[in-house]
């Protein structure tokens, strides 16, 4: 494994063990096509915008830059509801003995169905976006949800989850991984349905459903690219917490492109880079990150890889990047202050880090070796996904308008 150590504190690892034969069967089009069909029946569904940034592409010396704007998803300011609503619906279908491939959202809204499921309670741990998606979905089906949040959670994220119908939102004094363990314990003690977007030995079914739920985003992207004359991007950046979303998109694309996905870089906060460190270990196993876990990228502040998607990220990613907070701050400001006729995108701390990293790779002389290793040139077509909007409005303002976390 080759590690590029850069002066601004960014660490980039090249994957020397890429395995194109390792395709995740549960993310094949034949396994997930019904999921988009289900999502299309959910009130408020529409494909989120795929924004083309031509002026930024010209500035950075590539052919095209596309950003998928997930702040527009179901009015929830983040992408997580795709996995949440599908997993919650599938849990309910399992309880009712129904095949979700033959069920619409409306089928789960009848008085008869609601009477059968009204006592079902969902619980999850979250840094914000996932919990909001689960609470929103549970409320849509007339069920209760309890959402446990990590230490240091800002009040705006608590309020956002309460606003979509959570029965209660509890902020713990623990980090993400310990909060997950607490939620699992409470679920077992109370007979509640743990709906968690990370997997461990013995708990893999629901995380797999959540991961499958995100493939709707991948399908939308490929349709939108084709409408713009692009069959396949050359480069893809995916930010990672536990890895469910990144594994979903990478695994889905790998299947759609016959084991040849775009050159994919997995992006994490440098203090909580569990996928980076697992890849660096080189033994094929996932490894937890311990020590100081501080970052403004709250949605990526997760120290233990998801077992459901770790193998996908290990085998099919091309690079892994661990980034200081100033990288995402640069991305937030870049999208908020567009060049030329490019449209503005409001992207939060966990949504913009890939944009910031791309800009630094293309602009900085000390990252020239990385730029060459990744194969960037004037014909590159780059795909990035802004996974959230300003989920912490006060923090967003400090970064974008007051220049907090300047580039080092």
N, C-alpha and C positions, 0 to 999 in steps of 0.2 A: 504494500500500500504506500503510495507516495503522498506525503503531506506537504502542502504549500503553507508556510508560515509567513504572514505578511506583517508589515510594520504597524498598520492600524489595529492589529489584534484579531484579524479575521483568520480562521483556520479552515483550510480546504483540503479535503482528502479525495484522491482519485480511486475509484473502485477497480481493482485489478482482477476481480473475480466475477465479472458480469456473466450471468448464466441465462441465455435467451431461451433455454429449454424449460426454464422454471416458470410456467404460466399458471396463475391461480384459477382453477376451474370454476370457483364460485363467483368469479367476476366476468365470465364469458357472456357474450351478448345473449346467448340462448337462455342463460340463467337469470338475467337482470332486465330484459326488455319489458317485462310486465311491470317493473317498478316505476318506470317513467309513465306508463299508462295509468298506474294508480295515482301518482303525483298529479297528473293532469286532471284528475277528478276532484282534487282538493280545492275548495273555494280559495280564490286569490292566487292560484298557481299561474305563473307565466315564466318563460325562459328569461333569466337575468341577462343584462346587456353584455355583449363582448365588445369592448371599446378598443378601437384602433388608434394608436398614438403615433401618427406619421412624423410629426415634428420631433418627438423624442427619439424615434428610430433614426432619423437623419442625424441628429446630434450625436448619437452613440455609435453610428456607423454600421447599422444593420438594416436589413430590408424592411422588416415589419416588426412591430411590437403590439401584441394584443393583451388586454387585461380584462378578465372576467370579473364583473362588479357584483359581488354577492351581498352587498349592502341592500340590494333591492329584493331579496328573497322573502316572500310572504309578509313583507312589512316588518320583519324582525331584525333587520340590520346585520344579518350574518347568515351563513350557509347551513348551519347545523340542523335546522328544522327538516331538511331532506332526510337525514338519517333518523332523526327523532320520530317523525310522524310515520315513517315506514315501519320502524321497529315496534312502536306502540301499536300500530294497526295489526302487525303480524302477531304480536303477543295476544291481542284480543281475538284474532281469527283462530289462533291455536286453542284458546279457551272455548271458543264457540264451535270448533270443529269445521271451520270454513277454509277454503283454499283462497289465499289472498290474490292469486293470479286471476281469479274469477270474481273478485270483489271490488266494488267502487267505494269511495268515501261515503257516498249517500247510503249504501247498503248497511253501513255501520251507524247510521243516524236514526234508524227507525225506533219508535217507542219500545217495541219488543226487544230489540237488541240492547238499547240503553238500559232497560230494566234488568237485563241479565248481567251487564258489566258494571253497574253503578257502584258496586262495592270494591272493585279492583283499585288498588293503590299503587302508584309508581313512585320510585325513589331513585335519585341519582346524585352523584357528586360532580361538581363543575367549577371551572374558572369563570363561567358566565354564559357563553353562547350555547353550549350543549344543554345546560340546564334550562335555559329559556325555551329551547326547541322542544324538550320533553314536556315541560309544564304546559306549553301552548298546545301540544298534541293531546296530552291527557285531558285538558280542559275541553278541547273540541269534541272529545268522545264522552264527556260527562263523567270523567274519572278524577280522583284526587291525585295530587303529586306533592312529594316532599323533596325539596332541593337543598342539598348541603354544599356550602361554598368554602373556598380556601381562605386561610388567614390573609389579611391585607386586601380583601375584595373591596372595591370602591362601592359606595352607596348607590351610584347610578345603575350598576349591574344588578344589585339586589332589587331595586325598585322596578327594573325592567322585567324581572322574572315574576315578581308579585303582580305586575300589571297584566300579565297574560293568564293569570288564574291559578298560580301555585297555591296549595293549601297553606304551606308555610315555607319560608326560606331561612335557613339557619347558617350563619357564618361561624365556622369553627376556628380554633387556634392552631390548626394543622396545615401542612402543605397538601398539595393535590393528591399525592399517592396515599397518604394516611387518611385523607378525607374519603377517598374511594373505599378504603378498607372499613371505615366507619359506616358508610352507606351500605356496604355489603352485609355487615353484621346486623344492622337494623332491619334490612330486608329479610334476612333469615329469621330473626326473632319475631317479626310481626307478620310474616307471610306476604310481604309486599313484593312487587315486581321490580327487581333491580334492572335499570335500563342504562347500562354504562357503556361508554364508547371506547373502552379499553378492555382487553381480554387477558386472562391468566389461566393457568391449568385448572380445568374444572368449570371455568366460566368463559365459554367461547361462542355459544349459539347467538345470543342477542348482539354482542359486538360485531359478529359477522353480518347480521341483518342491518345494523347501522352502517357498516362499511359498504354494503351493497346499495343502501339508500343514496349514498353520495354519487353513484354512477350516473344518476340523472344529469348531474352537472357535466360530466364528461360527454354524455351523448349530446347535450345541448351545444357544447363547445364545438364538437366535430361537425354538427349541422351548420352552425354559424360560420365556421371557417370555410366550409365548402361553398356557402353562398357568396363568400368573398374570394373564391377562386383558389383556396388553399386546401390541399388534401391532408397535409400533415405538417405540423410545426417542426423545425429542426431542433429547437431547444425548449425545455420545460423546467420551470422552477416551482417547487412545492414546499411550503413551510410545514413544519412538523411539531406536534405536541407529543402525543403517544404514537401517532402515525396512522390512525384509521383513515383519515381523509386522504393523506398523501398516498397511502397504499392502495386506496380505492381508485384514485385517478390513474396512478401509474400502472396498476394491475389491469384496469379496464383498457387503457391505451395499448398496453403490451399485447393483450388479446386481440384488439381491433387491428393492430399492425403486425400480426403474425410474429410476435417475439422481438420486434424491432421498434421499440418506443423511441420518442425523441431523446436526445441527450438530456438526461434529467438530473437536476441538482436538488438535493434534499437540504432544506435550510432550517436552522434551529438557533435559539439563543445560546451564546457561548457558555453560559453558566449552567445550562440545563440541556446539554446536547447528548441525550441518551442514544440516539440513533448513530450519531457521529462516533461516539465512544465505543458503541457495540461493533460498528464496522471496523474501527481502528484495532480493536482487540484481535480480530482476524481468526477467531475460533468458530465463527458461524452462529454463536449464541447471543441472545439479547442480554445487555448488561444495564443495571440501574446506575444512575448518577447520584452521588451523595455529596455532602458538603453544602456550600452556600448556593442556594437556588433563587437568585434575585434577578429579575428582568422586568422591563415595562411590558414585554410581550406576554401578558397574562394568560392568553389562550394557549400559549406554547410552553408554559411553565410546568412541565411534566417530566418526571425523572425516570419513569419505567416504561420501556417499549411495550406496545400492544402485540401480544402473541399472534393475533389474527393476521397482522400485516407485516410483522418484522421480516419474514422470509422474502416478501415482495420487495421491500426496500433494500434488503441485503443483496438480492440477486439481480435486480433490474435497474437500480439507480446507477448513474455514471459517476456522480460526485456527491460529496456531503460537505456542507458548510456550517461552521459554527460562528455566529455573528454577535458582536457587541451591540448594545442598544442604539448606538448612534447610526447603525446601518438602517434599522427600521425607521428612525426619525428622518433620515434622508429620504427614504421612500415615501413617507407620509407627505413631506414637503414637496417632493417632486410631483406627486399626483395632485396635490392641492394647488399647485402653481404651474399649470400646464404651459408648454411652449406653443407658439403659433396658434393654429386653429384647433389644437388638441382639446378635447373636453376635460373638465375638472372631474376628478374622482375623489370622494371622501373615503379614505382608507385608514383604519385604526392601527394600533400598535402591532397587533398580530396579523394584520392583513397586508402590510406594506413592506415587510422585510425583504422579500424577494426582489421587489422593484429597486430598493436601495442597494442591494447586493449587485444586481445587474449593472446599475449605473456606475458603481465603484469599479467593477471589473473592467468595464469599457473605458473609463476615464483615467484611471490611475496607472502611472508608469510602473509602480511597484507590483502591480497585478498583471503585468504583461504575460508572464509565464502561465498564469491561470487562464487568461484570455486565449492563448494559443492552445493550451491543453484541452480546453472546451470546444475548440474548433469554430470560434466566432469569425465571421467575415461579412462582407457586404451583402451576401445572399441569405443570411440567417433570418429565420422567422421565429420569434420568441413569444412563448405563451406564459403568462403569469396570471395568478388568481388572487384577487383581493378578497379575502375570506370574510372580512367584516368592515363595517363602517365605523363611525365614531361612537363605539360602545362605552367609552369613558369620555364624555364631552369636555370635561375640564382638562383632562390629560391631553386630549387632542389639541385643544386651544394652546396649551403651554408649548407643545412641540411645534405646531405649525405657525403660530403667530408670535410666540415669544422666543423661539429658537432654542428650546431646551434640547439637550443632547446634540451639540454640534458635531460635525464630522471631525474625527481626529486624524 
